[in-house]
């Protein structure tokens, strides 16, 4: 694999990550997204499969290793958001009649927003490390990049 191919794989992983975050944002905005589109476990998303799979050839780089904690953080924040939204999604007929479903939404909104903020902050950290990795790879001699895959 040459340097350009490695950089392309890194960019694809970054796109997958940003798409996942975008779907989480849509969910918070009330746009329906299937559960399958946003895996909760950090190892289940496309980015996570890349990171724990073929991306491991980059594990010698500090920026690569620094990705895992914020990646886990954003998935944890998403799990909290999903849980809070699920509570709202399935109100009983009785709670709808009494208006408690709306109150539940109002009570959950600060927690949803706080978790979304944490998710976005963690995502920015992941992207920052991915971009740093791309710069490192770009600056490396081609033969050194190829050597990573041996």
C-alpha positions, 0 to 999 in steps of 0.5 A: 500500500502506498502513501496516497492509499494510506492517506485515503483510508485515513480520510475515509475513516474520518468521513465515516466518523463525521457521518456518524456524528451527523446522524446523531445530531439528526436524531437529537433534532427529532429526525428519525434515524434507525437504531442500526444507523448509529451503533452505540458501541465504539467498536461497532461503527465503521470508524471503530471497525477501521480503528480496531482493524486495519487502522492498527498499523498506525498504533505506533503514533501517539495521535492514533492512540489518543483517538480511542478515549474521545471516541469512547466518550462520544459513544457513551454520550450518544448512549445517554442521549439515545436512552433519554430520547427513548424514554420520550419516544414511548410515552403511555397514552395516560401520560400523553393525556395528562401532558407528562410526556411534554414535561418529560421532554422538557426535563430531559432536554438539558441532559440531552444538550449536555451529552450532545455537547460532550459528543461534539467536543469528543468528535472534534478531538478525534478529528484533530488527531486524525488530521495530525496523523494525516500531516504526519503521514504526508510528511513521511517518506513514501518508503517509511509509510509502505514499511508500516504495512510490513 
